[in-house]
Amino acid sequence: MTSVFPWVAIFLIILMLPALYRVLKGPTLFDRIISAGLMGTNGVIILAILGFTYDRINMFIDLAIAYALLNFVGTVAIGKYLERRRKESE
């Protein structure tokens, strides 16, 4: 059963490649922000899978929760910054 987890992690990393492309070549800033959030979410899932793989789920889940909070706060901060910048330009 544990041999499945590394393959799932590799599959998720491959799924992150289109999001990375969207971050680098996104037509709008909002596409880039959403893609960065998607990559952060996939990173949280990969951390949880690594915890199951190495039988250290407690440590990796703590890291995944901290990373998810940083991802959320970063997305909200960028959104607030863009909202304020849009109001100032009007």
N, C-alpha and C positions, 0 to 999 in steps of 0.2 A: 504493500500500500504506500509506503513512504517513497518508493521509486517514482510515483506519479507526480509528486510535488515539484521536483526540479523541472520536469517537462512542462508543467503548467506555468512555472515562473518564466521559462524560456519563451513560451507562447505569449505570455503577457508582455514580455520585453519586445517581442516582434510586433505586437499590437501597438506598442508605444511609438514605433517609427513613423506612422502617418501623423500622429499628433506632434511629433518633433518637427516634421516637415511643415506642418501648419504653424508652429511657433516661429520657425525661421522665415517662411515665405507667405505668411497669412495676408490676405488682402486688407483686413482691417485690424485695428488694435484689439477689438473685442474678440475676434477669432483667436488671436494669439493668447489672450488671457484665459479663455475657455480651454484651449489646448493645454496650456500650462497647468491648469487645474486638473484636467484629465490625466496628465502625466503624474501629478502628485497623488491622485487617487489610485492609479495603478501602482505607484511606489508603495503606498500603504498596503495594498493587497500582496505585493511581492514580499514585503517585510513579514507579513503574517504567514505566508507560505514558507519562508525561510525558517521561521520559528517552529513550524511543524516538522520541517525537514531535519533540523538539528536537535529536536526534542528540547528546545529552550523557549517554549511558547510564551512564558511569563515575561522574559526579557524582551523578546521581539515585539510582543503586543504593546508593551509600554513604549517602545520606540515608535511603533506604528501610530499609536494614539498621539504622541507628541508631534510627529511629522504631520498627521492629519490636522491638528490644531494650528500648526504653523502654516500649512497650506490654506486653511480657511481664513485665518487672520490676514495672510498676505493678499488673498483674493479680495477680501472686504476692503483692505487698505487701498489697494489699487483702484477699486470701484469708487471709493469715496474721493480719492484724489482726482479721478477723471470727472466725477460729477462736479466737484468744486471748480475744476479747470474749465468745464463747459459753461458753468454759471458766470464765471469771470469774463469769458469771451463774448457773452451776449450783451 
